[in-house]
Amino acid sequence: MGALIFYIAVYFIGYYTANLLNRMVGRVLIRNRRLAGLVLVLMVSLLHGYKIISTSPSHDHGEGAGYALGFYVILPVVIIAIGVLYLTWQENQDNDLP
């Protein structure tokens, strides 16, 4: 749950950074802010996954690095990607209506 909240916060940081950049420049540099947020999530997840794999697991946990990678990195990123794809699909459906 904590990892999902963390990655959602990272997504919104990327989303609103793209929005702020567009407003500061005065024209549209980044057209798809949702994709900008998702790219930031993917970059942070790569760093997070590398950190999980490169360090030794703590002695308290019986699970290995694969479990931690799947539960704390892959699952939240997949949930966010599904949400972004769904919202983009809904927006396209709304734009197609006459």
N, C-alpha and C positions, 0 to 999 in steps of 0.2 A: 504494500500500500504506500509506503514511504517513497519507494523508487518511482512509482507512478506519479505521485504528487510532484516529485523532483523533476521528472521529465515533462510534465505538463507546465511547470513553471519555466523550464528552459524553452519550451515551445512558444509560450506567450512572450518571453523576452525576445526571441527571434522575430515573432510576428509584429510586435510593437516597435522593435528597432527598425524593421523595414518600413513601417508606417511613418515613423519619425524621420527617417532618412528621406523618404519621398517628400514630406512636408518641408524639411529644411532646404532641400534643393529647389523645390517649387515646381517640379515636374515628376513624372513617374519614371523612376529608375528600376524599381523592382515591381513588376506587374502582379505577381502572385505572392502575396504575403503569407498565405498558408504554406506554400512550398518553401519559402524562406525559413519559416519556423521549423518545418520538418527537416530541412537541411541542417539547421543548428542542432536539432535533437540527434540526428544521425552522427554528426561530428562529435558531440559530447558522448554519445553511446560508444563510439569507437575508442575514445580515450578511456572511458570507464571500463569497457571490456578488456582493453590492454592492461589496465591496472589490476583487474581481477585475475587475469591469466598470469601476469608476471610476478605477482607476490604469492608467497606461500599462504595457504588458508590457516586461519586461527585454529588453535587446538580445541576450542570449545565445540566447534561445529564438525559433525561427522560427514557432512556433505562435501563434495569436491568442488573444484572450480567450475565444472560444467553445470552443476545445479545452480550455483550463484550466478553464472553468466546467463542462464536461461531465465531465472526468476527475477533477477534485478536489472537486466539489460534488455534481453530479447522480448520478453513479455510486455513490458511497458511501451517499448518502441512500436511493437506490432499493434497494440491497442491504440496508440496515438495515430499511427499511419492509417488504420481502419477508420478512425474518426475523421481525419483530414480528407480521406477519399470519399467518405459518405457525405460530408458537408460540401465538398466540391461537386459531387454528383447531384446533390439537391439543388445547388445554385445553378448548375447547368439545366436542370429540369425546369426550374422557375424561369430561366431566361428563354427557354424554348416555347413557353406558353404564349399564344397570340394575345 
